């Protein structure tokens, strides 16, 4: 009994049970690991050349990193941080999205105008989908029937069927679309446009047909309009808030998902880029490329509560599932 009690105490105290945060550092060529119970850095490991997009397997066992300048996706053990293997990615992988099941992986190849579909188990390419010029943003619908790619130069959101890997719809949005985010019910898609300075709201009909319905604009006193550059975005699962990173404006916009009204701006670090929730959506994390830190935002209070220094030019962030 004593041995069992000691083991239970050890497990409860183990940092392995905390929600680990993984941050890709684009110029540092590393991934920083943070314990979200203490908000302290607990590790940093090499992640290849120019790591950007980062995600995890649904069970939290694997960390996937787009090593953009290595033209590959590197796969790491989330506990030991050991690199296990690589996945074929096509040239210059930037962002990707996993199927909700963990297989396959959909990768945007910025230099080759393709979305590469990779089987994460066999490690083979299943398909290469021609898309617009400079593909970047990736999203998958809640029912996993559609994958979205945004092409920066073509200024489009491409709706790709996961059944046959063919584009079914194209929606024109504003200049340099960076990121796509579905609502939890799958009835809306938000697409950020960095140069256009807007977020396009795309309604999804019952048959899956998308239509552009609204464009959200931003205005911050004392901030030049050209600094308001929407990039990363995350929507709360309760259908209430959409958070949008505004790049060099050093702010995160808070938007009502229903009315599309901007209700608040939260000051964060310099050149805020990507966002991630903790699993309970209590906290929102931002990567701030020019201040080399992440900002921790209390979602309910809509307030930045902490800054954590990471590596050189943090780009992407993902939090381990519960």
matplotlib code that plots the C-alpha trace (Angstrom):
import matplotlib.pyplot as plt

x = [0.0, 2.9, 4.5, 1.2, 0.7, 4.3, 3.7, 0.5, 2.2, 5.1, 2.7, 0.7, 3.8, 5.2, 5.5, 4.6, 1.0, 1.0, -0.1, 3.1, 3.3, 5.5, 6.8, 8.6, 11.4, 11.8, 15.3, 16.5, 15.9, 14.5, 11.3, 10.9, 8.8, 6.9, 5.0, 1.6, 1.2, 4.1, 4.7, 8.3, 10.6, 11.4, 13.3, 14.4, 15.4, 16.7, 13.9, 15.7, 16.1, 13.4, 10.7, 7.3, 4.1, 3.7, 1.0, 0.5, -1.1, -4.5, -3.1, -0.4, 2.4, 4.0, 5.0, 5.0, 7.2, 7.4, 11.2, 10.7, 14.2, 14.8, 11.7, 10.5, 8.2, 10.1, 8.3, 9.4, 8.5, 6.5, 8.0, 11.7, 11.9, 13.8, 13.4, 11.7, 11.5, 10.6, 7.6, 7.7, 6.3, 7.1, 9.2, 9.0, 6.3, 4.8, 1.5, -0.3, -3.4, -4.0, -7.2, -9.1, -8.2, -4.4, -4.2, -3.6, -1.6, -2.3, 0.7, 0.9, 3.9, 4.6, 7.2, 5.4, 1.8, 0.6, -1.1, 0.7, -1.4, 0.7, -0.3, 1.2, 1.4, 2.9, 4.8, 3.8, 2.4, -1.2, -1.8, -0.6, -3.3, -2.5, -3.7, -3.1, 0.2, 2.0, -0.3, -0.1, -3.2, -4.7, -7.9, -10.1, -13.9, -15.3, -16.7, -13.3, -15.0, -13.2, -9.7, -9.2, -6.0, -5.4, -3.1, -1.4, -0.8, -4.0, -6.0, -8.3, -9.6, -9.7, -12.2, -10.6, -12.7, -11.0, -12.7, -11.0, -8.5, -10.1, -10.9, -14.7, -15.0, -12.8, -13.7, -11.9, -10.8, -8.6, -4.9, -2.5, -4.8, -2.8, -5.0, -8.4, -10.5, -13.8, -16.4, -17.0, -20.4, -18.8, -21.3, -18.7, -15.1, -13.0, -10.1, -7.5, -5.9, -2.6, -2.3, -6.0, -6.3, -9.6, -11.1, -13.5, -16.5, -17.6, -21.0, -21.2, -24.6, -26.1, -24.9, -21.4, -21.5, -19.5, -20.4, -18.7, -21.0, -19.0, -15.6, -14.4, -12.2, -10.0, -9.2, -6.9, -6.3, -2.7, -1.9, -1.3, -3.8, -1.0, 0.2, -3.2, -2.2, -4.5, -2.6, -3.3, -6.8, -8.6, -12.3, -13.7, -15.7, -18.7, -19.3, -18.7, -15.3, -12.9, -9.3, -7.2, -3.5, -2.7, 1.0, 3.0, 0.1, 1.1, -2.5, -5.0, -8.5, -11.5, -14.5, -18.0, -18.6, -22.2, -22.3, -18.8, -18.2, -14.7, -15.2, -11.7, -8.0, -5.4, -1.9, 0.7, 4.3, 5.9, 4.8, 2.2, 1.8, 0.1, -2.3, -3.3, -5.7, -5.0, -7.3, -9.8, -9.7, -8.9, -5.8, -4.8, -1.2, 0.4, 3.8, 5.5, 8.3, 10.1, 10.1, 11.0, 8.3, 4.8, 2.0, -0.5, -4.0, -6.8, -9.7, -12.5, -11.0, -9.7, -6.4, -2.7, -1.4, 2.1, 5.0, 7.4, 10.7, 11.3, 13.8, 14.6, 11.6, 8.8, 6.4, 4.0, 2.5, 0.6, -0.5, -0.6, -4.1, -5.5]
y = [0.0, 2.3, 1.7, 2.5, 5.7, 6.8, 6.0, 8.0, 11.0, 10.8, 10.7, 13.7, 15.7, 14.7, 17.6, 15.0, 15.4, 19.2, 20.7, 21.1, 24.0, 23.7, 26.8, 26.7, 29.3, 30.2, 31.8, 29.9, 26.5, 25.1, 24.2, 25.6, 23.5, 25.3, 23.9, 25.6, 24.9, 27.1, 28.9, 28.1, 26.9, 23.2, 22.3, 23.4, 21.1, 21.4, 21.2, 21.5, 24.6, 27.3, 25.5, 27.2, 25.2, 22.9, 20.5, 17.4, 14.0, 13.7, 11.5, 14.1, 11.6, 13.2, 16.7, 17.5, 20.4, 22.0, 22.4, 24.7, 25.1, 21.3, 20.6, 18.0, 17.5, 16.4, 14.2, 14.2, 12.2, 14.7, 13.2, 12.6, 15.2, 12.7, 13.0, 9.8, 10.1, 12.6, 12.8, 13.8, 17.3, 18.8, 22.0, 24.7, 23.4, 26.2, 25.3, 22.0, 20.5, 16.9, 15.0, 14.8, 11.1, 11.9, 10.6, 12.0, 15.2, 18.1, 20.4, 23.7, 23.9, 27.6, 27.4, 24.7, 25.9, 22.5, 20.9, 17.7, 14.9, 12.5, 9.2, 9.6, 5.8, 4.6, 7.9, 8.0, 10.8, 10.2, 13.1, 16.5, 19.1, 22.1, 25.3, 29.0, 30.9, 30.7, 28.5, 29.0, 28.7, 25.3, 24.2, 21.2, 21.2, 19.8, 16.8, 16.3, 16.4, 19.5, 20.9, 24.6, 26.1, 29.9, 31.1, 34.3, 35.7, 34.3, 35.7, 32.7, 30.1, 26.7, 24.1, 20.7, 17.5, 14.9, 12.2, 12.7, 15.5, 17.8, 21.5, 21.9, 25.6, 28.8, 31.9, 35.2, 37.1, 40.1, 40.4, 37.9, 35.5, 33.9, 31.7, 29.9, 29.0, 27.2, 27.7, 24.7, 24.0, 24.2, 26.9, 29.7, 30.0, 33.0, 33.8, 36.5, 38.8, 40.2, 43.0, 43.5, 44.1, 42.2, 38.9, 37.4, 35.7, 32.8, 31.1, 27.4, 26.2, 22.9, 21.3, 22.6, 25.5, 28.4, 32.1, 35.3, 37.2, 39.8, 41.4, 42.4, 45.5, 46.9, 50.3, 51.0, 54.6, 55.5, 52.5, 53.1, 51.2, 49.4, 47.9, 46.2, 42.9, 39.9, 36.6, 33.8, 33.2, 31.0, 30.6, 29.5, 26.3, 27.8, 30.0, 33.2, 34.7, 34.9, 36.0, 37.4, 38.2, 41.6, 41.2, 44.5, 46.2, 44.1, 43.4, 40.5, 41.5, 40.0, 39.6, 38.5, 35.4, 36.1, 39.9, 40.1, 43.2, 43.9, 44.3, 44.6, 44.8, 43.1, 44.4, 41.6, 41.2, 42.5, 41.1, 38.7, 35.8, 32.5, 31.6, 28.5, 27.7, 25.5, 22.5, 24.0, 27.3, 29.1, 30.6, 31.8, 31.8, 34.1, 33.9, 37.3, 37.1, 40.3, 40.2, 36.5, 35.6, 34.3, 36.1, 34.3, 35.7, 35.0, 34.3, 35.1, 38.4, 39.2, 40.3, 39.5, 38.1, 36.9, 36.9, 34.0, 34.3, 31.6, 31.2, 33.4, 34.6, 32.3, 31.4, 28.6, 27.2, 24.1, 22.8, 19.1, 17.7, 16.6]
z = [0.0, 0.9, -2.5, -4.3, -2.3, -3.1, -6.8, -6.9, -5.2, -7.7, -10.6, -9.3, -8.9, -12.3, -14.8, -17.5, -16.4, -16.8, -20.1, -21.9, -24.3, -27.4, -29.2, -32.5, -32.8, -36.4, -36.2, -33.2, -35.0, -31.7, -29.9, -26.4, -23.9, -21.2, -18.1, -18.1, -14.4, -13.5, -16.9, -16.6, -19.5, -18.8, -22.0, -25.4, -28.2, -31.8, -34.4, -37.8, -39.9, -39.7, -37.7, -38.2, -38.2, -35.1, -34.0, -31.9, -32.4, -30.8, -27.9, -27.2, -27.8, -30.9, -31.9, -35.6, -36.8, -40.2, -40.7, -43.6, -44.9, -44.6, -46.8, -44.3, -41.3, -38.2, -35.7, -32.0, -28.9, -26.6, -23.5, -24.3, -27.1, -29.2, -33.0, -34.1, -37.8, -40.6, -43.0, -46.6, -46.9, -50.3, -50.5, -47.9, -45.6, -43.5, -41.9, -41.7, -40.1, -38.9, -39.5, -36.2, -36.1, -36.4, -40.0, -42.6, -42.4, -44.8, -45.5, -47.3, -49.6, -50.0, -52.8, -54.9, -54.8, -53.5, -50.5, -49.8, -48.1, -46.1, -44.4, -40.9, -40.4, -43.6, -44.0, -47.7, -49.8, -50.6, -52.9, -54.0, -54.5, -56.8, -55.2, -55.5, -55.3, -51.9, -49.9, -46.2, -43.9, -43.2, -41.4, -41.3, -40.8, -37.6, -39.5, -41.3, -44.7, -45.9, -45.7, -46.2, -47.7, -48.1, -50.9, -50.0, -53.5, -55.2, -52.2, -52.0, -49.6, -51.3, -50.1, -50.6, -50.2, -47.9, -49.9, -53.2, -52.5, -55.1, -54.8, -54.7, -54.0, -54.2, -52.2, -53.0, -49.8, -49.1, -49.7, -48.3, -46.4, -43.6, -41.5, -41.5, -38.5, -38.3, -35.6, -33.5, -35.3, -38.7, -39.9, -40.3, -41.5, -40.6, -42.9, -41.8, -44.5, -43.4, -46.0, -46.5, -42.8, -42.5, -41.4, -44.0, -42.6, -44.8, -44.1, -44.8, -46.0, -45.0, -48.2, -47.6, -50.1, -48.8, -49.3, -48.2, -45.9, -44.1, -43.6, -40.1, -40.0, -37.2, -35.8, -32.8, -31.6, -32.0, -34.3, -38.0, -40.2, -42.0, -38.7, -38.3, -39.9, -39.0, -38.9, -36.4, -35.2, -32.7, -31.9, -28.5, -28.7, -27.0, -30.1, -28.2, -29.0, -31.9, -31.1, -33.9, -33.7, -35.3, -36.1, -35.7, -33.9, -30.9, -30.0, -30.1, -31.2, -29.4, -31.7, -31.0, -33.2, -33.8, -34.3, -35.7, -33.5, -32.3, -28.5, -27.2, -28.0, -25.8, -25.7, -26.0, -27.1, -30.3, -33.7, -32.4, -34.8, -33.9, -31.1, -29.1, -26.3, -23.3, -23.4, -21.0, -23.0, -19.8, -21.3, -24.8, -25.7, -28.3, -30.0, -30.3, -32.9, -32.2, -28.4, -28.3, -25.9, -25.5, -23.8, -21.6, -21.8, -19.3, -21.7, -19.3, -18.2, -21.7, -20.1, -20.6, -17.3, -18.1, -20.5, -20.9, -22.7, -25.2, -28.2, -31.1, -33.1, -31.8, -34.6, -33.8, -30.6, -29.6, -26.2, -25.2, -24.9, -21.5]

ax = plt.figure().add_subplot(projection="3d")
ax.plot(x, y, z, "-o")
ax.set_aspect("equal")
plt.show()
